[in-house]
Amino acid sequence: MARQRPAQSLITSLRNPLVQQLRQLHTAHGRRQAGVLLLEGTHLLEEALRHDLSLKRLIFTERWAENHPTLLTQVPPSLQQPVSEGVLAAMATTVHPDGVAATTSFPHAPWPRQPRFLLALDHVQDPGNLGTLLRTALAAEVAGVVLTQSADPWQPKVLRAAAGASFALPIRQVSNLEPVLVEAHDRGLRTMATCVAGGLPYTRLDWSLPSLLVLGNEGSGLSTAMVSRCQVAVSIPHSDAVNSLNVAVAGSLLLFERLRPAASRT
């Protein structure tokens, strides 16, 4: 298969304006100002194409192009920009980029009208935890995710950890979770708050009910006030050898519990 010839010539200078343009996308302000995201790596590019995101530019090394001719044909030559490996490294947030990056418009997965299960994340600050939870939420058939004072879901680290889930999952960012709880209650969703101890063991809950599950900060969890505003407090029994579970681990256990057949629960 003959490889497409990009319309632009190879960029080898670190002073090229494109380097600074992409570096600005490392920050939330820069992404908002430009209206685009920075995707890094072959897998995220594949997911972006699979979800029909609007690519603005494809930046790649010659070595990557030689190894991925089929992917390259899916992007118009006018959007292709070959660069040297040194230039790509200067643009990327990763220490060892795999040879490709892209810019794309923000995804806009529509918020569900009648959701059966929602996840709310309150002050989840670690990008790896947030990305893992988004990926888990999509796998566990969560209808949408609400973020309050959490890490930016569109930063490169979160996007990589989510592995493309962010493109398909409806995500809503709010400054205050209380109106979300009120809305959920009005729509007939049971509101559930996670707590380290004292809640109902998660295996004893009826996970078939329409619900909104709230997970809290990695270090402090949910505030007492937030737990009191929810209808049910839920805990995961574990050894006293640790104070608490990682929020992404806890979230995975809870979210996949709802997919387990009720007959198999103890």
Summary of the structure (lengths in Angstrom):
residues: 266
radius of gyration: 21.1
end to end distance: 56.8
largest distance: 64.0
contacts: 832
relative contact order: 0.14
helix: 39%
strand: 21%
